[in-house]
Amino acid sequence: MYELCALIEKQKDHRRFLRLIEELNNLLERQEQRLGDKPKSECT
């Protein structure tokens, strides 16, 4: 997930940026489902 955040941060191509954000959102949704009600992670 941290690698994905790093790619998003460096991305200059708008379409690729949107795809990476979508992928990150999917990962966070799956993580939230596995962990239950714990808070979502953020890219920093």
Secondary structure, 3 states (H helix, E strand, C coil): CHHHHHHHHHCCCHHHHHHHHHHHHHHHHHHHHHHCCCCCCCCC
